[in-house]
Amino acid sequence: MRKAVPRGGFFYTLSVMKKKTKAVDKRVVPYLGVGMMIGLLIGILTDNLGLWLSLGVALGASAGYAKVDKK
């Protein structure tokens, strides 16, 4: 049985992703940074940095992707 191998491998996939994500990066990165800062602040205040930092990044990324225009 043959295994499914992506054409060009991992680095080919990264180069394809870089070409298609400029518009996404412009919308997602600011929300990602804000989510990280909010998660860091809440994590310091509640003394549970790992949980809140990861939640802040996840919520920031999801808010950023919600703002991306669909084609």
N, C-alpha and C positions, 0 to 999 in steps of 0.2 A: 504494500500500500504506500502511495506517495504522500509525502507531507506537503502541506500548503506553505510555500515560501514566498514572501512578498517580493515583488520585482525590484531589484536594486538594494534591498535590505533596509536596515534601520536608518542609515544616513540619507537614503533617497527619500524616505518618508518625511524626515525632518526638513529636507530642502523643499519638498512640495508643500508642507505645512507653512513654512515661512512665507511663501509666495501668496498664500490665500488668507493670511490672518492679520494683515496690516490694519484693516478697518476694525477688526475685532479687538486688537491690542489697544487701539486708541480709546475705545469705550470701556474695556474691562480693567485695564491697569489702574486708573484712578480709583475705581470702586474697590479694587483689591487692596490698595494701600490704605484706604479709609477703613475697610473692614479689619485689616491687620492692626491698625492703631486702636480701634475700638476694642478689639479682642485683647490686645495687650493691656489696655487700661483696666478692663473688667477683670482680666486674669490676675493683675497685680493686686487689685482691691479684694478679690475673693480668695487669693492665695492658691489659685489653681490655674497657673499660666498655660500649661499644655492644652487643657481642654478649651479654654476661651480663645487662645491664639488660633488654634485650628478651626474653631467655629467661626471666628471673625474672618479668616481667609476664605472659608467655604461660603459664608453668606455674602461677602464682598464680591466673590467671583460670580455667584449666582445672580446677584443684583446687576452686575456689569453685563452678563450675557443676556439678561432680560431687556436691557436697553439697546442691544444690537439690532439694527434694522434687518428684517428678513427679506430676502429677495424672492 
